[in-house]
Amino acid sequence: MNNNVEKVIVLGGGTSGWLSAAMLASSFIKTGRDIQVELIESENIPNIGVGEGTFPTILSTLHEIGLSEKEFLTECDASFKQGAEFRNWLYDPAQKQHAYYHPFDPPAKPNGLDISSYWLKRFKDEPQGRSFSHGVTVQSHLCDKNLAPKTTQTPEYNWLAKYAYHLDAGKLGQLLRKHATEKLGVKHTFADIEKAELDSDGFIDYLIAEDGQHHSADFFVDCSGFAALLIDKALKVPFLDKSKYLAVDTAVTMQVQYDSQNQAIPTHTISTAQEAGWIWDISLQTRRGCGYVYSSKHTDKARAEIVFKKYLGLAEDADVKLRHISFTSGYRQKSWAKNCVAVGFASGFVEPLEATAIAMVEAGIRSLAARFPCNRAAMAIREVQYNEIFTSRWNNIIDFIKLHYCLTKRTDSEFWIEQTNPDSIPETLLQKLEAWRHYAVSEGDFPNKYDIFGVASWQYIIYGLEYYPDYVECGMAPEDVVTKSLASIQSMASSAPNSLMSNRQTIKAYKM
Ligand SMILES: Cc1cc2nc3c(=O)[nH]c(=O)nc-3n(C[C@H](O)[C@H](O)[C@H](O)COP(=O)(O)OP(=O)(O)OC[C@H]3O[C@@H](n4cnc5c(N)ncnc54)[C@H](O)[C@@H]3O)c2cc1C
């Protein structure tokens, strides 16, 4: 039997399916591999499609598959995103208002100095009224002022400040579908798949559709969403439930129209803590996308709707179109099994905070393409490598997301009280927190180069939540050089409006 890989079926036409098909097809074209990609999706099972926040990796993904940034911005109602702001995560807002940023740019290095350690050394014992991220990067100031991360002269997919996008997930799916089928040779088939048939080695042989048709391939990518038709139903890979650590499990969402089409477009996701979870607020070109993600153990649907409507400035009885979505936080024990890789919901989902899901799809397909097996014999070793990387990635994400919750000082609801219970915190995170009680977060704490969140992201959250170490090791820079270096961030922030336009103006100019 010829076991060379000549055909791949991607099952599912949601964001993960179309992104996977486009990325794989483009990689096969670039590497000169004659492998056909077919995407099969049901016309009867809708996508979830709510993912509207992305990660900076999306720039290279879109560039690699050959989409122009102008076309993408125009077709997907997209805007520039430079990070996230967290409001009221540390204190009960009735007592004290608090907010901090997680910008995409790492701390600056003025005069070659590691500015974050000098900032900590100077201010950790009297940080009142200061914000770590505003002290070490200009980007938080750009977010305050709704300034774009680039000028209209900056080439496509390049930046002055690192960015990702806020986008309309439905429109992204349509654009990817058009691009993948018209430019990248992806075959598109509608079929309702009932099940997968395995061969005597336990590999997927073919898919059986409701009309009895068989769809065969040598390799399968399971993008069938929460149904996880291949990785779960056929290959029986267990799902590891992590809701013990991450309590939110339900979202109520709504699209909100702007009062005027000239309204400012914030250039970051606004994430505001609530009594039993948090609300995301994402601004696109023509509308906002908002959602309250809550723990169903700590509140109910009716109360969640009231809290959400209050945030949106709506009356409790306002008759608006709300959508409810449930999920369980966790991931597959293995995302690669035999001749199948699962991505998107089929592989796992943690929660919407920090927009990790689309980034994990990109990371998954990039890792798959980099070690795409030429035949069946090459699959077993690739499977082991891939799964090691992904187990580490999932655990890094879970620890990182939990960090946002577990340092809270809020005691105004059961939800927040439970967040600091050590039983609700992964052991790996407890160990990190213990270490960071004594010394500053450093590069050496993150040995796995494949993890999504590196040192800068952890610094922004941990110091944003005012968790400072006893001791900070710095270089020996003279005091006046440190003062000048810290001041240079503030002076660049003050002059930024001279060179950068607003998010809205820049997008408009970019599209012309
Ligand atoms: C509340 C919430 C907020 C989120 N926010 C973000 C965010 O800001 N950023 C981010 O990156 N991600 C976010 N996500 C995650 C994001 O929505 C998903 O990663 C993304 O939608 C990908 O979904 P998917 O393609 O894996 O699955 P789906 O969208 O569920 O697509 C599944 C596909 O499989 C097909 N299918 C299923 N069964 C069959 C069958 N039997 N036969 C044929 N086809 C079948 C369906 O027709 C569909 O095309 C969020 C998720 C939730 C729940």
The ligand as a MOL file (V3000), in Angstrom:
LIG
                    3D

  0  0  0     0  0            999 V3000
M  V30 BEGIN CTAB
M  V30 COUNTS 53 58 0 0 0
M  V30 BEGIN ATOM
M  V30 1 C -17.3490 33.4170 23.9770 0
M  V30 2 C -16.1890 33.1960 23.1000 0
M  V30 3 C -15.3630 34.2620 22.7460 0
M  V30 4 C -14.2330 34.0430 21.9460 0
M  V30 5 N -13.4150 35.0750 21.6530 0
M  V30 6 C -12.2710 34.8320 20.9770 0
M  V30 7 C -11.3520 35.8690 20.6900 0
M  V30 8 O -11.5540 37.0330 21.0000 0
M  V30 9 N -10.2280 35.5450 20.0210 0
M  V30 10 C -9.9530 34.2690 19.6300 0
M  V30 11 O -8.8820 34.0110 19.0860 0
M  V30 12 N -10.8480 33.2950 19.8230 0
M  V30 13 C -11.9760 33.5270 20.4970 0
M  V30 14 N -12.8580 32.5190 20.7100 0
M  V30 15 C -12.6060 31.2300 20.0960 0
M  V30 16 C -13.0170 31.2580 18.6210 0
M  V30 17 O -14.3820 31.5890 18.5350 0
M  V30 18 C -12.7630 29.9020 17.9770 0
M  V30 19 O -11.4200 29.5670 18.1260 0
M  V30 20 C -13.0560 29.9540 16.5170 0
M  V30 21 O -14.3740 30.3250 16.3130 0
M  V30 22 C -12.7800 28.6420 15.8550 0
M  V30 23 O -13.8340 27.7480 15.9720 0
M  V30 24 P -13.7710 26.4110 15.1610 0
M  V30 25 O -13.5540 26.7110 13.7330 0
M  V30 26 O -12.8010 25.4990 15.8160 0
M  V30 27 O -15.1900 25.7680 15.4010 0
M  V30 28 P -16.6970 26.2000 14.8100 0
M  V30 29 O -16.7240 27.6470 14.5900 0
M  V30 30 O -17.6070 25.5900 15.7750 0
M  V30 31 O -16.7210 25.4820 13.4290 0
M  V30 32 C -16.9630 24.0960 13.3300 0
M  V30 33 C -17.1440 23.7110 11.8730 0
M  V30 34 O -17.2660 22.2890 11.7700 0
M  V30 35 C -18.3580 21.9650 10.9430 0
M  V30 36 N -18.8970 20.6770 11.3620 0
M  V30 37 C -19.2240 20.2940 12.6260 0
M  V30 38 N -19.7300 19.0360 12.5830 0
M  V30 39 C -19.7020 18.6450 11.2880 0
M  V30 40 C -20.1100 17.4670 10.6130 0
M  V30 41 N -20.6730 16.4540 11.2640 0
M  V30 42 N -19.9440 17.3910 9.2700 0
M  V30 43 C -19.3930 18.4230 8.5870 0
M  V30 44 N -18.9910 19.5610 9.1840 0
M  V30 45 C -19.1580 19.6710 10.5120 0
M  V30 46 C -19.3510 23.1020 11.1390 0
M  V30 47 O -20.2560 23.1980 10.0380 0
M  V30 48 C -18.3890 24.2860 11.2100 0
M  V30 49 O -18.0720 24.6950 9.8980 0
M  V30 50 C -13.9740 32.7340 21.4790 0
M  V30 51 C -14.8290 31.6870 21.8070 0
M  V30 52 C -15.9120 31.8980 22.6180 0
M  V30 53 C -16.8030 30.7450 22.9830 0
M  V30 END ATOM
M  V30 BEGIN BOND
M  V30 1 1 1 2
M  V30 2 1 2 3
M  V30 3 2 2 52
M  V30 4 2 3 4
M  V30 5 1 4 5
M  V30 6 1 4 50
M  V30 7 2 5 6
M  V30 8 1 6 7
M  V30 9 1 6 13
M  V30 10 2 7 8
M  V30 11 1 7 9
M  V30 12 1 9 10
M  V30 13 2 10 11
M  V30 14 1 10 12
M  V30 15 2 12 13
M  V30 16 1 13 14
M  V30 17 1 14 15
M  V30 18 1 14 50
M  V30 19 1 15 16
M  V30 20 1 16 17
M  V30 21 1 16 18
M  V30 22 1 18 19
M  V30 23 1 18 20
M  V30 24 1 20 21
M  V30 25 1 20 22
M  V30 26 1 22 23
M  V30 27 1 23 24
M  V30 28 2 24 25
M  V30 29 1 24 26
M  V30 30 1 24 27
M  V30 31 1 27 28
M  V30 32 2 28 29
M  V30 33 1 28 30
M  V30 34 1 28 31
M  V30 35 1 31 32
M  V30 36 1 32 33
M  V30 37 1 33 34
M  V30 38 1 33 48
M  V30 39 1 34 35
M  V30 40 1 35 36
M  V30 41 1 35 46
M  V30 42 1 36 37
M  V30 43 1 36 45
M  V30 44 2 37 38
M  V30 45 1 38 39
M  V30 46 1 39 40
M  V30 47 2 39 45
M  V30 48 1 40 41
M  V30 49 2 40 42
M  V30 50 1 42 43
M  V30 51 2 43 44
M  V30 52 1 44 45
M  V30 53 1 46 47
M  V30 54 1 46 48
M  V30 55 1 48 49
M  V30 56 2 50 51
M  V30 57 1 51 52
M  V30 58 1 52 53
M  V30 END BOND
M  V30 END CTAB
M  END
